[in-house]
Amino acid sequence: MENNKTDLAKILSVSGQHGLFLYIAQARGGAIAESISDKKRTCLDFRNKITTLADISIYTTEGELKLVEVFEKLHGVLGDKDAPSPKDSADALKSLFAQAVPNYDADRFYVSHMKKVVEWYNELKNFASLDFVKEEEQPQEESAE
């Protein structure tokens, strides 16, 4: 069923706010969003840096890898287990990413980034779904092909 899939284009990371948010609607001077963990709604101000997870990529030695693909690779390695906690050792995080994304660019994809990715992964796993809406499934403007 379509509704069980997570659309990363509607999942927001907000600077200064803990956790992830589901975009609900446009508001005057911001956006209405709902925390995916506790379902509380809030109005996010556009002065906050708001980023959709669909717009985030990590650096690899071959270029950039979209976050959805990183999550899928992590899921392939972890199965039904949670990712390590962001508080785990840098070695544990590096080991996970070495398995899941062996070509990650260690010079530009830092442990601090890994912590964010595993935090988001666990939040999606526990409060949403790791079954993602693919770009081709998203409503697009009609293409003239």
C-alpha positions in Angstrom: 0.0 0.0 0.0 1.4 3.4 -1.1 0.8 5.1 2.3 3.2 2.8 4.1 6.1 4.1 2.1 8.3 6.9 3.3 8.6 9.9 0.9 12.0 11.5 1.8 10.9 14.6 -0.2 8.4 15.2 2.7 10.7 14.3 5.6 12.5 17.4 6.9 15.6 18.0 8.9 15.5 21.3 10.7 18.6 23.0 12.1 18.3 23.6 15.8 15.5 21.0 16.1 16.0 17.4 17.3 14.6 14.6 15.1 12.8 14.5 11.8 9.6 16.1 10.7 6.9 15.3 8.2 5.9 18.2 6.0 2.2 18.8 6.4 1.4 22.2 4.7 2.6 25.6 3.8 2.1 28.2 6.5 2.6 32.0 6.4 6.3 32.5 6.8 7.0 28.8 7.2 5.8 25.3 7.1 3.5 23.2 9.3 5.3 19.9 10.2 4.8 17.0 12.5 7.5 15.3 14.4 7.7 11.7 13.2 8.6 10.4 16.7 5.9 12.0 18.8 3.4 13.3 16.2 3.4 16.8 17.7 2.7 19.5 15.1 4.7 22.7 15.0 5.1 25.7 12.7 8.6 25.9 11.4 9.9 29.3 10.5 11.7 29.8 7.2 14.6 31.4 9.1 15.4 27.9 10.3 17.5 25.9 7.8 15.0 23.3 6.6 16.2 20.5 4.3 14.3 17.5 2.9 16.1 14.2 3.2 15.6 13.7 -0.5 18.0 16.6 -1.2 20.8 15.1 0.9 23.6 13.0 -0.5 26.9 11.7 0.9 30.3 11.9 -0.8 31.7 8.7 -2.3 34.9 8.2 -4.3 32.7 8.1 -7.5 30.6 11.2 -6.7 27.6 11.6 -4.6 25.1 9.0 -3.3 21.6 10.0 -2.5 20.5 9.5 1.1 17.7 7.1 0.0 20.4 4.8 -1.5 22.5 5.1 1.7 19.5 4.1 3.8 18.8 1.1 1.5 22.5 0.0 1.7 22.4 0.3 5.5 19.2 -1.7 5.6 20.9 -4.4 3.5 23.7 -4.7 6.0 21.6 -4.3 9.2 18.5 -6.2 8.3 15.9 -5.6 11.0 18.5 -4.4 13.6 18.9 -0.7 14.5 22.0 1.1 13.3 24.6 1.9 15.9 23.7 4.8 18.1 25.2 8.2 17.2 26.9 8.0 20.6 28.7 4.8 19.6 32.4 4.9 18.9 33.7 6.4 15.7 35.2 3.0 14.8 31.7 1.3 15.0 30.2 4.0 12.7 33.1 3.8 10.3 32.9 0.0 10.3 29.2 0.1 9.4 29.7 2.6 6.6 32.7 0.6 5.3 30.3 -2.4 5.0 27.3 -0.6 3.6 29.0 2.1 1.4 32.6 0.8 1.0 33.4 3.7 -1.4 32.4 6.5 0.9 34.8 9.4 0.7 36.6 9.5 4.1 38.1 12.9 3.3 34.6 14.5 2.9 32.1 12.3 4.7 33.0 12.7 8.4 32.0 10.8 11.5 29.7 13.8 12.4 27.8 13.1 9.2 27.7 9.4 9.9 26.1 10.2 13.3 23.4 12.2 11.6 22.7 9.5 9.0 22.4 6.7 11.6 20.2 8.9 13.8 17.9 9.6 10.9 18.0 5.9 9.8 16.9 4.7 13.3 14.2 7.3 13.5 12.7 6.4 10.1 13.0 2.7 11.0 11.2 3.1 14.3 8.6 5.7 13.5 8.1 5.6 9.7 9.2 3.0 7.2 12.4 2.0 5.4 10.3 1.3 2.3 10.9 4.4 0.3 8.9 6.1 -2.4 11.1 6.0 -5.5 11.6 9.1 -7.6 9.6 7.5 -10.5 6.7 6.9 -8.1 6.5 10.6 -7.0 3.9 12.8 -8.7 5.7 14.7 -11.4 4.7 17.2 -14.0 3.7 15.4 -17.2 6.8 14.9 -19.4 6.5 15.5 -23.1 8.1 12.3 -24.3 
